Amino acid sequence: SYSKELVWVRKSDYYPLKIEFYGKKNVLLKVLLNEEIEEIQDIPTSKRMIMTTVETGAKTELILERLEYHIKLGDKVLTKEGLKKD
């Protein structure tokens, strides 16, 4: 868990552009950047997210190539068996 988070938001729709995560003694631990923000089905969505660990400089990047909202799932999908990985 983090002791505090600072969030930069876009004024037009309050979408988070940058989040700083702090640990004990207000030490900056990680920074999340939301980039390539597009409207997908009328929902602002970051298609590229980069999380950086400040101490090591290590980065994790998530790129969304395809995303759909409001998909109807069958009743069998949300069961223990349906959620198991192959």
HTML snippet that shows the backbone in 3Dmol.js (N, CA, C, O; Angstrom):
<script src="https://3Dmol.org/build/3Dmol-min.js"></script>
<div id="view" style="width:600px;height:400px;position:relative"></div>
<script>
const pdb = `
ATOM      1  N   SER A   1       0.847  -1.182   0.000  1.00  0.00           N
ATOM      2  CA  SER A   1       0.000   0.000   0.000  1.00  0.00           C
ATOM      3  C   SER A   1       0.890   1.243   0.000  1.00  0.00           C
ATOM      4  O   SER A   1       2.069   1.184   0.349  1.00  0.00           O
ATOM      5  N   TYR A   2       0.313   2.332  -0.387  1.00  0.00           N
ATOM      6  CA  TYR A   2       1.049   3.595  -0.483  1.00  0.00           C
ATOM      7  C   TYR A   2       0.517   4.561   0.566  1.00  0.00           C
ATOM      8  O   TYR A   2      -0.658   4.518   0.931  1.00  0.00           O
ATOM      9  N   SER A   3       1.398   5.429   1.044  1.00  0.00           N
ATOM     10  CA  SER A   3       0.974   6.397   2.058  1.00  0.00           C
ATOM     11  C   SER A   3       0.194   7.546   1.439  1.00  0.00           C
ATOM     12  O   SER A   3      -0.670   8.137   2.086  1.00  0.00           O
ATOM     13  N   LYS A   4       0.506   7.865   0.166  1.00  0.00           N
ATOM     14  CA  LYS A   4      -0.278   8.894  -0.520  1.00  0.00           C
ATOM     15  C   LYS A   4      -0.074   8.762  -2.015  1.00  0.00           C
ATOM     16  O   LYS A   4       0.900   8.171  -2.480  1.00  0.00           O
ATOM     17  N   GLU A   5      -1.018   9.329  -2.758  1.00  0.00           N
ATOM     18  CA  GLU A   5      -0.947   9.361  -4.216  1.00  0.00           C
ATOM     19  C   GLU A   5      -1.276  10.775  -4.670  1.00  0.00           C
ATOM     20  O   GLU A   5      -2.213  11.395  -4.167  1.00  0.00           O
ATOM     21  N   LEU A   6      -0.503  11.278  -5.619  1.00  0.00           N
ATOM     22  CA  LEU A   6      -0.796  12.565  -6.242  1.00  0.00           C
ATOM     23  C   LEU A   6      -1.260  12.284  -7.660  1.00  0.00           C
ATOM     24  O   LEU A   6      -0.606  11.546  -8.397  1.00  0.00           O
ATOM     25  N   VAL A   7      -2.387  12.869  -8.041  1.00  0.00           N
ATOM     26  CA  VAL A   7      -2.979  12.582  -9.337  1.00  0.00           C
ATOM     27  C   VAL A   7      -3.125  13.869 -10.141  1.00  0.00           C
ATOM     28  O   VAL A   7      -3.670  14.862  -9.657  1.00  0.00           O
ATOM     29  N   TRP A   8      -2.629  13.836 -11.379  1.00  0.00           N
ATOM     30  CA  TRP A   8      -2.823  14.930 -12.325  1.00  0.00           C
ATOM     31  C   TRP A   8      -3.983  14.525 -13.214  1.00  0.00           C
ATOM     32  O   TRP A   8      -3.952  13.450 -13.813  1.00  0.00           O
ATOM     33  N   VAL A   9      -5.008  15.364 -13.312  1.00  0.00           N
ATOM     34  CA  VAL A   9      -6.178  15.021 -14.102  1.00  0.00           C
ATOM     35  C   VAL A   9      -6.400  16.048 -15.208  1.00  0.00           C
ATOM     36  O   VAL A   9      -6.061  17.224 -15.073  1.00  0.00           O
ATOM     37  N   ARG A  10      -6.974  15.569 -16.294  1.00  0.00           N
ATOM     38  CA  ARG A  10      -7.323  16.437 -17.411  1.00  0.00           C
ATOM     39  C   ARG A  10      -8.612  17.183 -17.046  1.00  0.00           C
ATOM     40  O   ARG A  10      -9.591  16.571 -16.619  1.00  0.00           O
ATOM     41  N   LYS A  11      -8.602  18.482 -17.216  1.00  0.00           N
ATOM     42  CA  LYS A  11      -9.757  19.294 -16.809  1.00  0.00           C
ATOM     43  C   LYS A  11     -11.031  18.946 -17.565  1.00  0.00           C
ATOM     44  O   LYS A  11     -12.120  18.977 -16.993  1.00  0.00           O
ATOM     45  N   SER A  12     -10.907  18.621 -18.822  1.00  0.00           N
ATOM     46  CA  SER A  12     -12.089  18.424 -19.656  1.00  0.00           C
ATOM     47  C   SER A  12     -12.968  17.257 -19.207  1.00  0.00           C
ATOM     48  O   SER A  12     -14.191  17.327 -19.326  1.00  0.00           O
ATOM     49  N   ASP A  13     -12.361  16.191 -18.696  1.00  0.00           N
ATOM     50  CA  ASP A  13     -13.144  15.012 -18.318  1.00  0.00           C
ATOM     51  C   ASP A  13     -12.631  14.320 -17.048  1.00  0.00           C
ATOM     52  O   ASP A  13     -13.095  13.238 -16.691  1.00  0.00           O
ATOM     53  N   TYR A  14     -11.680  14.953 -16.381  1.00  0.00           N
ATOM     54  CA  TYR A  14     -11.114  14.434 -15.130  1.00  0.00           C
ATOM     55  C   TYR A  14     -10.391  13.104 -15.305  1.00  0.00           C
ATOM     56  O   TYR A  14     -10.282  12.321 -14.362  1.00  0.00           O
ATOM     57  N   TYR A  15      -9.907  12.859 -16.491  1.00  0.00           N
ATOM     58  CA  TYR A  15      -9.168  11.614 -16.736  1.00  0.00           C
ATOM     59  C   TYR A  15      -7.775  11.731 -16.120  1.00  0.00           C
ATOM     60  O   TYR A  15      -7.101  12.742 -16.321  1.00  0.00           O
ATOM     61  N   PRO A  16      -7.328  10.715 -15.372  1.00  0.00           N
ATOM     62  CA  PRO A  16      -5.995  10.784 -14.740  1.00  0.00           C
ATOM     63  C   PRO A  16      -4.879  10.645 -15.780  1.00  0.00           C
ATOM     64  O   PRO A  16      -4.817   9.650 -16.502  1.00  0.00           O
ATOM     65  N   LEU A  17      -4.011  11.636 -15.848  1.00  0.00           N
ATOM     66  CA  LEU A  17      -2.906  11.626 -16.803  1.00  0.00           C
ATOM     67  C   LEU A  17      -1.625  11.078 -16.185  1.00  0.00           C
ATOM     68  O   LEU A  17      -0.829  10.413 -16.847  1.00  0.00           O
ATOM     69  N   LYS A  18      -1.447  11.374 -14.903  1.00  0.00           N
ATOM     70  CA  LYS A  18      -0.230  10.958 -14.205  1.00  0.00           C
ATOM     71  C   LYS A  18      -0.579  10.720 -12.739  1.00  0.00           C
ATOM     72  O   LYS A  18      -1.338  11.477 -12.134  1.00  0.00           O
ATOM     73  N   ILE A  19      -0.006   9.647 -12.178  1.00  0.00           N
ATOM     74  CA  ILE A  19      -0.202   9.368 -10.758  1.00  0.00           C
ATOM     75  C   ILE A  19       1.163   9.070 -10.138  1.00  0.00           C
ATOM     76  O   ILE A  19       1.905   8.221 -10.631  1.00  0.00           O
ATOM     77  N   GLU A  20       1.484   9.771  -9.060  1.00  0.00           N
ATOM     78  CA  GLU A  20       2.704   9.492  -8.296  1.00  0.00           C
ATOM     79  C   GLU A  20       2.309   8.737  -7.032  1.00  0.00           C
ATOM     80  O   GLU A  20       1.372   9.124  -6.334  1.00  0.00           O
ATOM     81  N   PHE A  21       3.031   7.661  -6.744  1.00  0.00           N
ATOM     82  CA  PHE A  21       2.762   6.814  -5.583  1.00  0.00           C
ATOM     83  C   PHE A  21       3.887   6.981  -4.572  1.00  0.00           C
ATOM     84  O   PHE A  21       5.057   6.791  -4.902  1.00  0.00           O
ATOM     85  N   TYR A  22       3.531   7.337  -3.334  1.00  0.00           N
ATOM     86  CA  TYR A  22       4.511   7.598  -2.293  1.00  0.00           C
ATOM     87  C   TYR A  22       4.431   6.546  -1.199  1.00  0.00           C
ATOM     88  O   TYR A  22       3.356   6.039  -0.878  1.00  0.00           O
ATOM     89  N   GLY A  23       5.590   6.228  -0.632  1.00  0.00           N
ATOM     90  CA  GLY A  23       5.674   5.303   0.485  1.00  0.00           C
ATOM     91  C   GLY A  23       5.843   6.054   1.788  1.00  0.00           C
ATOM     92  O   GLY A  23       5.520   7.236   1.897  1.00  0.00           O
ATOM     93  N   LYS A  24       6.349   5.348   2.758  1.00  0.00           N
ATOM     94  CA  LYS A  24       6.593   5.954   4.072  1.00  0.00           C
ATOM     95  C   LYS A  24       7.574   7.113   3.932  1.00  0.00           C
ATOM     96  O   LYS A  24       8.432   7.110   3.050  1.00  0.00           O
ATOM     97  N   LYS A  25       7.440   8.083   4.791  1.00  0.00           N
ATOM     98  CA  LYS A  25       8.297   9.275   4.814  1.00  0.00           C
ATOM     99  C   LYS A  25       8.216  10.067   3.508  1.00  0.00           C
ATOM    100  O   LYS A  25       9.170  10.746   3.128  1.00  0.00           O
ATOM    101  N   ASN A  26       7.073   9.975   2.824  1.00  0.00           N
ATOM    102  CA  ASN A  26       6.829  10.716   1.580  1.00  0.00           C
ATOM    103  C   ASN A  26       7.886  10.485   0.509  1.00  0.00           C
ATOM    104  O   ASN A  26       8.248  11.409  -0.218  1.00  0.00           O
ATOM    105  N   VAL A  27       8.380   9.259   0.411  1.00  0.00           N
ATOM    106  CA  VAL A  27       9.361   8.907  -0.614  1.00  0.00           C
ATOM    107  C   VAL A  27       8.603   8.475  -1.877  1.00  0.00           C
ATOM    108  O   VAL A  27       7.749   7.590  -1.826  1.00  0.00           O
ATOM    109  N   LEU A  28       8.927   9.108  -3.001  1.00  0.00           N
ATOM    110  CA  LEU A  28       8.304   8.754  -4.269  1.00  0.00           C
ATOM    111  C   LEU A  28       8.778   7.375  -4.693  1.00  0.00           C
ATOM    112  O   LEU A  28       9.978   7.151  -4.849  1.00  0.00           O
ATOM    113  N   LEU A  29       7.833   6.438  -4.883  1.00  0.00           N
ATOM    114  CA  LEU A  29       8.174   5.066  -5.234  1.00  0.00           C
ATOM    115  C   LEU A  29       7.936   4.762  -6.711  1.00  0.00           C
ATOM    116  O   LEU A  29       8.800   4.195  -7.380  1.00  0.00           O
ATOM    117  N   LYS A  30       6.757   5.142  -7.217  1.00  0.00           N
ATOM    118  CA  LYS A  30       6.394   4.798  -8.593  1.00  0.00           C
ATOM    119  C   LYS A  30       5.652   5.952  -9.247  1.00  0.00           C
ATOM    120  O   LYS A  30       5.054   6.797  -8.580  1.00  0.00           O
ATOM    121  N   VAL A  31       5.711   5.961 -10.587  1.00  0.00           N
ATOM    122  CA  VAL A  31       4.987   6.964 -11.366  1.00  0.00           C
ATOM    123  C   VAL A  31       4.259   6.244 -12.497  1.00  0.00           C
ATOM    124  O   VAL A  31       4.862   5.466 -13.236  1.00  0.00           O
ATOM    125  N   LEU A  32       2.953   6.508 -12.628  1.00  0.00           N
ATOM    126  CA  LEU A  32       2.152   5.950 -13.706  1.00  0.00           C
ATOM    127  C   LEU A  32       1.798   7.061 -14.678  1.00  0.00           C
ATOM    128  O   LEU A  32       1.279   8.102 -14.276  1.00  0.00           O
ATOM    129  N   LEU A  33       2.080   6.841 -15.965  1.00  0.00           N
ATOM    130  CA  LEU A  33       1.699   7.780 -17.015  1.00  0.00           C
ATOM    131  C   LEU A  33       0.658   7.123 -17.907  1.00  0.00           C
ATOM    132  O   LEU A  33       0.845   5.997 -18.366  1.00  0.00           O
ATOM    133  N   ASN A  34      -0.434   7.826 -18.149  1.00  0.00           N
ATOM    134  CA  ASN A  34      -1.467   7.368 -19.080  1.00  0.00           C
ATOM    135  C   ASN A  34      -1.301   8.168 -20.363  1.00  0.00           C
ATOM    136  O   ASN A  34      -1.406   9.394 -20.356  1.00  0.00           O
ATOM    137  N   GLU A  35      -1.043   7.476 -21.456  1.00  0.00           N
ATOM    138  CA  GLU A  35      -0.796   8.130 -22.734  1.00  0.00           C
ATOM    139  C   GLU A  35      -1.718   7.569 -23.802  1.00  0.00           C
ATOM    140  O   GLU A  35      -2.408   6.573 -23.583  1.00  0.00           O
ATOM    141  N   GLU A  36      -1.722   8.216 -24.957  1.00  0.00           N
ATOM    142  CA  GLU A  36      -2.548   7.788 -26.093  1.00  0.00           C
ATOM    143  C   GLU A  36      -3.998   7.589 -25.659  1.00  0.00           C
ATOM    144  O   GLU A  36      -4.574   6.519 -25.855  1.00  0.00           O
ATOM    145  N   ILE A  37      -4.570   8.615 -25.076  1.00  0.00           N
ATOM    146  CA  ILE A  37      -5.932   8.553 -24.564  1.00  0.00           C
ATOM    147  C   ILE A  37      -6.898   8.782 -25.722  1.00  0.00           C
ATOM    148  O   ILE A  37      -6.819   9.782 -26.436  1.00  0.00           O
ATOM    149  N   GLU A  38      -7.806   7.833 -25.884  1.00  0.00           N
ATOM    150  CA  GLU A  38      -8.793   7.881 -26.955  1.00  0.00           C
ATOM    151  C   GLU A  38     -10.176   7.595 -26.390  1.00  0.00           C
ATOM    152  O   GLU A  38     -10.315   6.970 -25.339  1.00  0.00           O
ATOM    153  N   GLU A  39     -11.183   8.055 -27.093  1.00  0.00           N
ATOM    154  CA  GLU A  39     -12.566   7.717 -26.749  1.00  0.00           C
ATOM    155  C   GLU A  39     -12.884   6.361 -27.373  1.00  0.00           C
ATOM    156  O   GLU A  39     -12.838   6.211 -28.594  1.00  0.00           O
ATOM    157  N   ILE A  40     -13.198   5.396 -26.554  1.00  0.00           N
ATOM    158  CA  ILE A  40     -13.619   4.083 -27.026  1.00  0.00           C
ATOM    159  C   ILE A  40     -15.034   3.870 -26.502  1.00  0.00           C
ATOM    160  O   ILE A  40     -15.253   3.778 -25.294  1.00  0.00           O
ATOM    161  N   GLN A  41     -15.976   3.794 -27.408  1.00  0.00           N
ATOM    162  CA  GLN A  41     -17.387   3.675 -27.042  1.00  0.00           C
ATOM    163  C   GLN A  41     -17.789   4.789 -26.067  1.00  0.00           C
ATOM    164  O   GLN A  41     -18.487   4.548 -25.082  1.00  0.00           O
ATOM    165  N   ASP A  42     -17.337   6.001 -26.360  1.00  0.00           N
ATOM    166  CA  ASP A  42     -17.629   7.208 -25.563  1.00  0.00           C
ATOM    167  C   ASP A  42     -16.996   7.195 -24.172  1.00  0.00           C
ATOM    168  O   ASP A  42     -17.424   7.949 -23.298  1.00  0.00           O
ATOM    169  N   ILE A  43     -15.986   6.352 -23.952  1.00  0.00           N
ATOM    170  CA  ILE A  43     -15.304   6.279 -22.662  1.00  0.00           C
ATOM    171  C   ILE A  43     -13.836   6.631 -22.876  1.00  0.00           C
ATOM    172  O   ILE A  43     -13.152   5.956 -23.646  1.00  0.00           O
ATOM    173  N   PRO A  44     -13.329   7.687 -22.202  1.00  0.00           N
ATOM    174  CA  PRO A  44     -11.904   7.999 -22.335  1.00  0.00           C
ATOM    175  C   PRO A  44     -11.079   6.814 -21.842  1.00  0.00           C
ATOM    176  O   PRO A  44     -11.309   6.294 -20.751  1.00  0.00           O
ATOM    177  N   THR A  45     -10.118   6.398 -22.660  1.00  0.00           N
ATOM    178  CA  THR A  45      -9.348   5.195 -22.360  1.00  0.00           C
ATOM    179  C   THR A  45      -7.892   5.401 -22.737  1.00  0.00           C
ATOM    180  O   THR A  45      -7.591   5.847 -23.844  1.00  0.00           O
ATOM    181  N   SER A  46      -6.994   5.080 -21.828  1.00  0.00           N
ATOM    182  CA  SER A  46      -5.566   5.144 -22.114  1.00  0.00           C
ATOM    183  C   SER A  46      -5.152   3.866 -22.835  1.00  0.00           C
ATOM    184  O   SER A  46      -5.318   2.765 -22.309  1.00  0.00           O
ATOM    185  N   LYS A  47      -4.616   4.018 -24.032  1.00  0.00           N
ATOM    186  CA  LYS A  47      -4.178   2.848 -24.787  1.00  0.00           C
ATOM    187  C   LYS A  47      -2.722   2.506 -24.502  1.00  0.00           C
ATOM    188  O   LYS A  47      -2.229   1.469 -24.944  1.00  0.00           O
ATOM    189  N   ARG A  48      -2.029   3.377 -23.762  1.00  0.00           N
ATOM    190  CA  ARG A  48      -0.632   3.117 -23.389  1.00  0.00           C
ATOM    191  C   ARG A  48      -0.419   3.616 -21.963  1.00  0.00           C
ATOM    192  O   ARG A  48      -0.590   4.800 -21.674  1.00  0.00           O
ATOM    193  N   MET A  49      -0.044   2.697 -21.080  1.00  0.00           N
ATOM    194  CA  MET A  49       0.212   3.029 -19.683  1.00  0.00           C
ATOM    195  C   MET A  49       1.627   2.595 -19.321  1.00  0.00           C
ATOM    196  O   MET A  49       2.046   1.484 -19.644  1.00  0.00           O
ATOM    197  N   ILE A  50       2.352   3.471 -18.655  1.00  0.00           N
ATOM    198  CA  ILE A  50       3.739   3.173 -18.289  1.00  0.00           C
ATOM    199  C   ILE A  50       3.900   3.396 -16.786  1.00  0.00           C
ATOM    200  O   ILE A  50       3.674   4.496 -16.281  1.00  0.00           O
ATOM    201  N   MET A  51       4.294   2.337 -16.082  1.00  0.00           N
ATOM    202  CA  MET A  51       4.567   2.432 -14.651  1.00  0.00           C
ATOM    203  C   MET A  51       6.078   2.354 -14.466  1.00  0.00           C
ATOM    204  O   MET A  51       6.721   1.408 -14.922  1.00  0.00           O
ATOM    205  N   THR A  52       6.635   3.352 -13.796  1.00  0.00           N
ATOM    206  CA  THR A  52       8.080   3.411 -13.565  1.00  0.00           C
ATOM    207  C   THR A  52       8.370   3.317 -12.079  1.00  0.00           C
ATOM    208  O   THR A  52       7.770   4.027 -11.273  1.00  0.00           O
ATOM    209  N   THR A  53       9.299   2.431 -11.720  1.00  0.00           N
ATOM    210  CA  THR A  53       9.792   2.356 -10.348  1.00  0.00           C
ATOM    211  C   THR A  53      10.947   3.345 -10.238  1.00  0.00           C
ATOM    212  O   THR A  53      11.965   3.197 -10.915  1.00  0.00           O
ATOM    213  N   VAL A  54      10.790   4.337  -9.399  1.00  0.00           N
ATOM    214  CA  VAL A  54      11.739   5.446  -9.336  1.00  0.00           C
ATOM    215  C   VAL A  54      13.136   4.983  -8.945  1.00  0.00           C
ATOM    216  O   VAL A  54      14.113   5.394  -9.572  1.00  0.00           O
ATOM    217  N   GLU A  55      13.254   4.149  -7.937  1.00  0.00           N
ATOM    218  CA  GLU A  55      14.568   3.741  -7.415  1.00  0.00           C
ATOM    219  C   GLU A  55      15.424   3.021  -8.455  1.00  0.00           C
ATOM    220  O   GLU A  55      16.627   3.267  -8.551  1.00  0.00           O
ATOM    221  N   THR A  56      14.810   2.138  -9.227  1.00  0.00           N
ATOM    222  CA  THR A  56      15.584   1.329 -10.169  1.00  0.00           C
ATOM    223  C   THR A  56      15.469   1.812 -11.610  1.00  0.00           C
ATOM    224  O   THR A  56      16.304   1.479 -12.450  1.00  0.00           O
ATOM    225  N   GLY A  57      14.434   2.596 -11.893  1.00  0.00           N
ATOM    226  CA  GLY A  57      14.188   3.017 -13.261  1.00  0.00           C
ATOM    227  C   GLY A  57      13.494   1.949 -14.096  1.00  0.00           C
ATOM    228  O   GLY A  57      13.281   2.140 -15.293  1.00  0.00           O
ATOM    229  N   ALA A  58      13.142   0.833 -13.477  1.00  0.00           N
ATOM    230  CA  ALA A  58      12.446  -0.248 -14.192  1.00  0.00           C
ATOM    231  C   ALA A  58      11.074   0.237 -14.637  1.00  0.00           C
ATOM    232  O   ALA A  58      10.398   0.976 -13.921  1.00  0.00           O
ATOM    233  N   LYS A  59      10.674  -0.190 -15.831  1.00  0.00           N
ATOM    234  CA  LYS A  59       9.388   0.234 -16.378  1.00  0.00           C
ATOM    235  C   LYS A  59       8.565  -0.969 -16.820  1.00  0.00           C
ATOM    236  O   LYS A  59       9.091  -1.964 -17.319  1.00  0.00           O
ATOM    237  N   THR A  60       7.274  -0.844 -16.623  1.00  0.00           N
ATOM    238  CA  THR A  60       6.321  -1.807 -17.155  1.00  0.00           C
ATOM    239  C   THR A  60       5.380  -1.022 -18.054  1.00  0.00           C
ATOM    240  O   THR A  60       4.813  -0.007 -17.649  1.00  0.00           O
ATOM    241  N   GLU A  61       5.224  -1.508 -19.278  1.00  0.00           N
ATOM    242  CA  GLU A  61       4.380  -0.811 -20.242  1.00  0.00           C
ATOM    243  C   GLU A  61       3.232  -1.718 -20.658  1.00  0.00           C
ATOM    244  O   GLU A  61       3.431  -2.885 -20.996  1.00  0.00           O
ATOM    245  N   LEU A  62       2.031  -1.160 -20.627  1.00  0.00           N
ATOM    246  CA  LEU A  62       0.839  -1.886 -21.052  1.00  0.00           C
ATOM    247  C   LEU A  62       0.270  -1.160 -22.260  1.00  0.00           C
ATOM    248  O   LEU A  62      -0.032   0.031 -22.190  1.00  0.00           O
ATOM    249  N   ILE A  63       0.126  -1.879 -23.366  1.00  0.00           N
ATOM    250  CA  ILE A  63      -0.422  -1.307 -24.588  1.00  0.00           C
ATOM    251  C   ILE A  63      -1.698  -2.061 -24.941  1.00  0.00           C
ATOM    252  O   ILE A  63      -1.689  -3.282 -25.097  1.00  0.00           O
ATOM    253  N   LEU A  64      -2.782  -1.328 -25.062  1.00  0.00           N
ATOM    254  CA  LEU A  64      -4.056  -1.924 -25.442  1.00  0.00           C
ATOM    255  C   LEU A  64      -4.204  -1.830 -26.954  1.00  0.00           C
ATOM    256  O   LEU A  64      -4.236  -0.734 -27.513  1.00  0.00           O
ATOM    257  N   GLU A  65      -4.294  -2.957 -27.600  1.00  0.00           N
ATOM    258  CA  GLU A  65      -4.469  -2.966 -29.045  1.00  0.00           C
ATOM    259  C   GLU A  65      -5.933  -3.043 -29.428  1.00  0.00           C
ATOM    260  O   GLU A  65      -6.347  -2.507 -30.456  1.00  0.00           O
ATOM    261  N   ARG A  66      -6.711  -3.708 -28.597  1.00  0.00           N
ATOM    262  CA  ARG A  66      -8.142  -3.863 -28.876  1.00  0.00           C
ATOM    263  C   ARG A  66      -8.885  -3.904 -27.553  1.00  0.00           C
ATOM    264  O   ARG A  66      -8.488  -4.616 -26.630  1.00  0.00           O
ATOM    265  N   LEU A  67      -9.952  -3.145 -27.463  1.00  0.00           N
ATOM    266  CA  LEU A  67     -10.722  -3.091 -26.230  1.00  0.00           C
ATOM    267  C   LEU A  67     -12.177  -2.802 -26.573  1.00  0.00           C
ATOM    268  O   LEU A  67     -12.468  -1.956 -27.419  1.00  0.00           O
ATOM    269  N   GLU A  68     -13.083  -3.504 -25.915  1.00  0.00           N
ATOM    270  CA  GLU A  68     -14.508  -3.267 -26.076  1.00  0.00           C
ATOM    271  C   GLU A  68     -15.137  -3.193 -24.695  1.00  0.00           C
ATOM    272  O   GLU A  68     -14.821  -3.986 -23.809  1.00  0.00           O
ATOM    273  N   TYR A  69     -16.025  -2.234 -24.527  1.00  0.00           N
ATOM    274  CA  TYR A  69     -16.790  -2.111 -23.298  1.00  0.00           C
ATOM    275  C   TYR A  69     -18.193  -2.681 -23.523  1.00  0.00           C
ATOM    276  O   TYR A  69     -18.623  -2.883 -24.659  1.00  0.00           O
ATOM    277  N   HIS A  70     -18.884  -2.930 -22.434  1.00  0.00           N
ATOM    278  CA  HIS A  70     -20.294  -3.334 -22.446  1.00  0.00           C
ATOM    279  C   HIS A  70     -20.522  -4.641 -23.202  1.00  0.00           C
ATOM    280  O   HIS A  70     -21.513  -4.786 -23.917  1.00  0.00           O
ATOM    281  N   ILE A  71     -19.616  -5.575 -23.043  1.00  0.00           N
ATOM    282  CA  ILE A  71     -19.766  -6.878 -23.680  1.00  0.00           C
ATOM    283  C   ILE A  71     -20.628  -7.760 -22.777  1.00  0.00           C
ATOM    284  O   ILE A  71     -20.397  -7.849 -21.571  1.00  0.00           O
ATOM    285  N   LYS A  72     -21.605  -8.396 -23.367  1.00  0.00           N
ATOM    286  CA  LYS A  72     -22.455  -9.299 -22.594  1.00  0.00           C
ATOM    287  C   LYS A  72     -21.744 -10.646 -22.455  1.00  0.00           C
ATOM    288  O   LYS A  72     -21.303 -11.248 -23.433  1.00  0.00           O
ATOM    289  N   LEU A  73     -21.653 -11.088 -21.212  1.00  0.00           N
ATOM    290  CA  LEU A  73     -21.023 -12.371 -20.924  1.00  0.00           C
ATOM    291  C   LEU A  73     -22.099 -13.373 -20.529  1.00  0.00           C
ATOM    292  O   LEU A  73     -23.063 -13.031 -19.846  1.00  0.00           O
ATOM    293  N   GLY A  74     -21.924 -14.584 -20.959  1.00  0.00           N
ATOM    294  CA  GLY A  74     -22.860 -15.631 -20.563  1.00  0.00           C
ATOM    295  C   GLY A  74     -22.713 -15.958 -19.092  1.00  0.00           C
ATOM    296  O   GLY A  74     -21.676 -15.685 -18.487  1.00  0.00           O
ATOM    297  N   ASP A  75     -23.741 -16.537 -18.523  1.00  0.00           N
ATOM    298  CA  ASP A  75     -23.726 -16.890 -17.102  1.00  0.00           C
ATOM    299  C   ASP A  75     -22.598 -17.854 -16.746  1.00  0.00           C
ATOM    300  O   ASP A  75     -22.118 -17.848 -15.612  1.00  0.00           O
ATOM    301  N   LYS A  76     -22.170 -18.676 -17.692  1.00  0.00           N
ATOM    302  CA  LYS A  76     -21.150 -19.680 -17.413  1.00  0.00           C
ATOM    303  C   LYS A  76     -19.749 -19.091 -17.331  1.00  0.00           C
ATOM    304  O   LYS A  76     -18.844 -19.729 -16.793  1.00  0.00           O
ATOM    305  N   VAL A  77     -19.556 -17.890 -17.854  1.00  0.00           N
ATOM    306  CA  VAL A  77     -18.229 -17.275 -17.837  1.00  0.00           C
ATOM    307  C   VAL A  77     -17.815 -16.921 -16.413  1.00  0.00           C
ATOM    308  O   VAL A  77     -16.652 -17.098 -16.051  1.00  0.00           O
ATOM    309  N   LEU A  78     -18.737 -16.428 -15.607  1.00  0.00           N
ATOM    310  CA  LEU A  78     -18.409 -15.986 -14.259  1.00  0.00           C
ATOM    311  C   LEU A  78     -18.657 -17.065 -13.217  1.00  0.00           C
ATOM    312  O   LEU A  78     -19.245 -16.802 -12.169  1.00  0.00           O
ATOM    313  N   THR A  79     -18.215 -18.257 -13.504  1.00  0.00           N
ATOM    314  CA  THR A  79     -18.225 -19.355 -12.547  1.00  0.00           C
ATOM    315  C   THR A  79     -16.770 -19.744 -12.280  1.00  0.00           C
ATOM    316  O   THR A  79     -15.865 -19.316 -12.996  1.00  0.00           O
ATOM    317  N   LYS A  80     -16.557 -20.547 -11.258  1.00  0.00           N
ATOM    318  CA  LYS A  80     -15.182 -20.996 -10.989  1.00  0.00           C
ATOM    319  C   LYS A  80     -14.596 -21.718 -12.191  1.00  0.00           C
ATOM    320  O   LYS A  80     -13.434 -21.513 -12.543  1.00  0.00           O
ATOM    321  N   GLU A  81     -15.391 -22.551 -12.808  1.00  0.00           N
ATOM    322  CA  GLU A  81     -14.905 -23.301 -13.975  1.00  0.00           C
ATOM    323  C   GLU A  81     -14.641 -22.369 -15.161  1.00  0.00           C
ATOM    324  O   GLU A  81     -13.659 -22.526 -15.887  1.00  0.00           O
ATOM    325  N   GLY A  82     -15.532 -21.404 -15.338  1.00  0.00           N
ATOM    326  CA  GLY A  82     -15.382 -20.477 -16.453  1.00  0.00           C
ATOM    327  C   GLY A  82     -14.190 -19.555 -16.337  1.00  0.00           C
ATOM    328  O   GLY A  82     -13.657 -19.095 -17.347  1.00  0.00           O
ATOM    329  N   LEU A  83     -13.762 -19.277 -15.104  1.00  0.00           N
ATOM    330  CA  LEU A  83     -12.646 -18.376 -14.864  1.00  0.00           C
ATOM    331  C   LEU A  83     -11.293 -19.069 -14.852  1.00  0.00           C
ATOM    332  O   LEU A  83     -10.258 -18.402 -14.842  1.00  0.00           O
ATOM    333  N   LYS A  84     -11.284 -20.389 -14.854  1.00  0.00           N
ATOM    334  CA  LYS A  84     -10.027 -21.139 -14.846  1.00  0.00           C
ATOM    335  C   LYS A  84      -9.297 -20.937 -16.146  1.00  0.00           C
ATOM    336  O   LYS A  84      -9.900 -20.862 -17.217  1.00  0.00           O
ATOM    337  N   LYS A  85      -7.967 -20.848 -16.033  1.00  0.00           N
ATOM    338  CA  LYS A  85      -7.132 -20.727 -17.234  1.00  0.00           C
ATOM    339  C   LYS A  85      -6.863 -22.095 -17.812  1.00  0.00           C
ATOM    340  O   LYS A  85      -6.760 -23.077 -17.078  1.00  0.00           O
ATOM    341  N   ASP A  86      -6.750 -22.162 -19.109  1.00  0.00           N
ATOM    342  CA  ASP A  86      -6.413 -23.427 -19.782  1.00  0.00           C
ATOM    343  C   ASP A  86      -4.932 -23.724 -19.647  1.00  0.00           C
ATOM    344  O   ASP A  86      -4.459 -24.744 -20.148  1.00  0.00           O
TER     345      ASP A  86
END
`;
const viewer = $3Dmol.createViewer("view");
viewer.addModel(pdb, "pdb");
viewer.setStyle({}, {cartoon: {color: "spectrum"}});
viewer.zoomTo();
viewer.render();
</script>
